[in-house]
Amino acid sequence: SDAPSTTSEEGDEMETCDDSHINTLSETTIKSKQSTVLCISLSHEFDIAAVTTFSDVTCASIESCDGSIITYSGNMICSLWNAFKPSPYHAQQAVTCAMTIHSRLHCCQWNIAITTGSLYIGKEGVKGKRLGFAVGKPLSLSYPLVKWAKNIQVTIVLQDKVYEQVRSIIYARPIDSVQLQNDRPDIMYELQGSRKRPCPATCSPSFTEAFSSMQQLRLSDAIR
């Protein structure tokens, strides 16, 4: 699999303790939480300077939006909200992070996919520390979805469950209906920007109505 390891050892998130409190690897705490995942990947290979800037800007943006980095593998970084830290508005924070990255990262091409849903969040005792880990569908879907975004040349893709939670603060346009694993098809949205700015033409009601008509195979309505 191309997906990086999903463990974290961030100091602010993982409590440390002495060896006397952790005797075996079976000393594990697991919770199910509604969380949001942001996965960002470079679109192509770039020189070391660009990759370094990509890493620095992305990590700083995630930190400023109170996210938790769960995977880090050179050209791909994945972060979570409402996993190791409580975040009642986790979808909004992840989307704000994506817009922050968009405003700061101009040295290279990249793609972002944002998903949300139930994750199993755990902390496992290893060598006197608590290592955090996460498992679940939103995380496993984020990797193929960010590759799909690259293939269709869309910078930031939102799962429909994410869009429903953030539609009051952003502009986004529907771009396609995608079946993820064995689930029902999800409508994917392209993030267009914050509602603090004028509405892009591609987010106008007529565009959305045309997309809806095409989804229902009413092509004559779609092209009017």
RAFEN-V16205 format. One record per pair of residues at least 12 apart in sequence whose C-alpha atoms are under 10 Angstrom apart, sorted by the first residue. I is the first residue (numbers start at 1). J is the second residue. If there is no record, write none. Layout:
# RAFEN-V16205
I;J
I;J
This chain:
# RAFEN-V16205
1;143
2;143
2;144
3;71
3;73
3;76
3;78
3;139
3;140
3;142
3;143
3;144
4;70
4;71
4;72
4;73
4;74
4;76
4;77
4;78
4;143
5;70
5;71
5;72
5;73
5;133
5;134
6;69
6;70
6;71
6;72
6;78
6;79
6;132
6;133
6;134
6;135
6;139
6;140
7;69
7;70
7;71
7;72
7;122
7;123
7;124
7;131
7;132
7;133
7;134
7;135
8;68
8;69
8;70
8;71
8;72
8;79
8;84
8;123
8;130
8;131
8;132
8;133
8;134
9;69
9;70
9;123
9;129
9;130
9;131
9;132
9;133
10;68
10;69
10;70
10;84
10;130
10;131
10;132
11;130
11;131
12;68
12;84
12;85
13;68
13;83
13;84
13;85
13;130
13;131
13;132
14;84
14;123
14;124
14;129
14;130
14;131
14;132
15;123
15;128
15;129
15;130
15;131
15;132
16;125
16;126
16;127
16;128
16;129
16;130
16;131
17;125
17;127
17;128
17;129
17;130
18;127
18;128
18;129
19;125
19;126
19;127
19;128
19;129
20;127
20;128
21;125
21;128
21;129
22;124
22;125
22;126
22;127
22;128
22;129
22;130
23;125
23;126
23;127
23;128
24;124
24;125
24;126
24;127
25;124
25;125
25;126
25;127
26;124
26;125
26;126
27;123
27;124
27;125
27;126
27;130
28;122
28;123
28;124
28;125
28;126
28;130
28;131
28;132
29;121
29;122
29;123
29;124
29;125
29;130
29;132
30;119
30;120
30;121
30;122
30;123
30;124
30;132
30;133
30;134
31;83
31;118
31;119
31;120
31;121
31;122
31;123
31;134
32;83
32;117
32;118
32;119
32;120
32;121
32;122
32;134
32;135
32;136
33;82
33;83
33;84
33;86
33;117
33;118
33;119
33;120
33;121
33;136
34;81
34;82
34;83
34;87
34;88
34;90
34;91
34;116
34;117
34;118
34;119
34;120
34;121
34;138
35;80
35;81
35;82
35;83
35;84
35;86
35;87
35;88
35;89
35;90
35;91
35;94
35;115
35;116
35;117
35;118
35;119
35;120
35;121
35;136
35;138
35;139
36;67
36;79
36;80
36;81
36;82
36;83
36;87
36;89
36;90
36;91
36;92
36;93
36;94
36;95
36;114
36;115
36;116
36;117
36;118
36;119
36;138
36;139
36;161
36;162
37;67
37;68
37;69
37;70
37;78
37;79
37;80
37;81
37;82
37;83
37;90
37;91
37;94
37;95
37;113
37;114
37;115
37;116
37;117
37;119
37;138
37;139
37;140
37;141
37;142
37;162
38;62
38;67
38;68
38;69
38;77
38;78
38;79
38;80
38;81
38;91
38;94
38;95
38;97
38;98
38;112
38;113
38;114
38;115
38;116
38;138
38;139
38;142
38;143
38;146
38;156
38;157
38;158
39;69
39;70
39;71
39;76
39;77
39;78
39;79
39;80
39;94
39;98
39;111
39;112
39;113
39;114
39;115
39;139
39;141
39;142
39;143
39;144
39;145
39;146
39;156
40;54
40;58
40;75
40;76
40;77
40;78
40;79
40;98
40;101
40;110
40;111
40;112
40;113
40;114
40;142
40;143
40;146
40;147
40;155
40;156
41;54
41;73
41;74
41;75
41;76
41;77
41;78
41;109
41;110
41;111
41;112
41;113
41;143
41;146
41;147
41;149
41;150
42;54
42;74
42;75
42;76
42;77
42;108
42;109
42;110
42;111
42;112
42;146
42;147
42;150
43;75
43;76
43;108
43;109
43;110
43;111
43;112
43;146
43;147
43;149
43;150
43;151
43;153
43;155
44;75
44;108
44;109
44;110
44;150
45;75
45;108
45;109
46;75
46;107
46;108
46;109
47;108
49;107
50;105
50;106
50;107
50;108
50;109
51;74
51;75
51;107
51;108
52;74
52;75
53;105
53;106
53;107
53;108
54;74
54;75
54;76
54;77
54;101
54;104
54;105
54;106
54;107
54;108
54;109
54;110
55;72
55;73
55;74
55;75
55;76
55;77
55;105
56;105
57;100
57;101
57;102
57;104
57;105
57;106
58;77
58;78
58;79
58;97
58;98
58;100
58;101
58;102
58;104
58;105
59;72
59;77
59;78
59;79
59;101
60;97
60;100
60;101
61;96
61;97
61;98
61;99
61;100
61;101
61;102
61;104
61;105
62;77
62;78
62;79
62;80
62;81
62;93
62;94
62;96
62;97
62;98
62;100
62;101
63;79
63;97
64;93
64;96
64;97
64;100
65;81
65;90
65;92
65;93
65;94
65;95
65;96
65;97
65;98
65;100
66;79
66;80
66;81
66;82
66;85
66;86
66;87
66;90
66;93
66;94
66;97
67;79
67;80
67;81
67;82
67;83
67;84
67;85
67;86
67;87
67;90
67;93
67;94
67;97
68;80
68;81
68;82
68;83
68;84
68;85
69;81
69;84
70;83
70;84
70;132
70;133
70;134
70;139
71;133
71;134
75;110
76;110
76;111
76;112
76;143
76;146
77;112
78;112
78;113
78;114
78;139
78;142
78;143
79;94
79;114
79;139
80;93
80;94
80;114
80;115
80;116
80;119
80;134
80;139
81;93
81;94
81;116
82;119
82;121
83;118
83;119
83;120
83;121
83;122
83;132
83;133
83;134
84;121
84;122
84;123
84;132
84;133
84;134
89;165
89;166
90;116
90;162
90;165
90;166
91;114
91;115
91;116
91;117
91;161
91;162
91;163
91;164
91;165
91;166
92;162
92;163
92;165
92;166
92;167
92;168
92;169
92;170
93;166
94;114
94;115
94;116
94;162
94;166
95;113
95;114
95;156
95;158
95;162
95;163
95;166
95;169
95;170
95;191
95;193
95;194
96;166
96;169
96;170
96;193
96;194
98;111
98;112
98;113
98;114
98;155
98;156
98;157
98;191
98;193
99;156
99;170
99;191
99;192
99;193
99;194
102;155
102;156
102;193
109;150
109;153
109;155
110;146
110;149
110;150
110;153
110;154
110;155
110;156
111;145
111;146
111;147
111;148
111;149
111;150
111;151
111;153
111;154
111;155
111;156
111;157
112;142
112;143
112;145
112;146
112;147
112;149
112;150
112;154
112;155
112;156
112;157
112;158
112;191
113;141
113;142
113;143
113;144
113;145
113;146
113;147
113;148
113;149
113;150
113;154
113;155
113;156
113;157
113;158
113;159
113;188
113;189
113;190
114;138
114;139
114;141
114;142
114;143
114;145
114;146
114;156
114;157
114;158
114;159
114;160
114;161
114;162
114;163
115;137
115;138
115;139
115;140
115;141
115;142
115;145
115;157
115;158
115;159
115;160
115;161
115;162
115;163
116;137
116;138
116;139
116;141
116;142
116;158
116;159
116;160
116;161
116;162
116;163
116;165
117;136
117;137
117;138
117;139
117;161
117;162
118;135
118;136
118;137
118;138
118;139
119;134
119;135
119;136
119;137
119;138
119;139
120;133
120;134
120;135
120;136
120;137
121;133
121;134
121;135
121;136
122;134
122;135
137;180
137;181
138;159
140;181
141;159
141;180
141;181
142;157
142;159
144;180
145;157
145;158
145;159
145;178
145;180
145;188
146;158
148;178
149;188
149;190
152;175
154;175
154;189
154;190
154;191
155;190
155;191
155;192
156;172
156;189
156;190
156;191
156;192
156;193
157;172
157;173
157;174
157;175
157;188
157;189
157;190
157;191
157;192
158;172
158;173
158;174
158;187
158;188
158;189
158;190
158;191
159;174
159;177
159;178
159;186
159;187
159;188
159;189
159;190
160;174
160;177
160;186
160;187
160;188
160;189
161;186
161;187
161;188
162;188
162;189
163;187
163;188
163;189
163;190
163;191
167;194
167;195
168;194
168;195
169;193
169;194
169;195
169;196
170;191
170;192
170;193
170;194
170;195
170;196
170;197
170;199
171;189
171;190
171;191
171;192
171;193
171;194
171;195
171;196
171;197
171;198
171;199
171;200
171;202
171;203
171;204
172;188
172;189
172;190
172;191
172;192
172;193
172;194
172;195
172;199
172;200
172;202
172;203
172;204
172;208
173;188
173;189
173;190
173;191
173;192
173;200
173;201
173;202
173;203
173;204
173;205
173;207
173;208
173;211
174;187
174;188
174;189
174;190
174;191
174;202
174;203
174;207
174;208
174;209
174;211
174;212
175;187
175;188
175;189
175;190
175;208
175;211
176;188
176;189
176;190
176;211
176;215
177;189
177;215
187;215
190;202
190;203
191;203
206;222
206;224
207;222
208;222
209;221
209;222
210;222
210;223
210;224
211;223
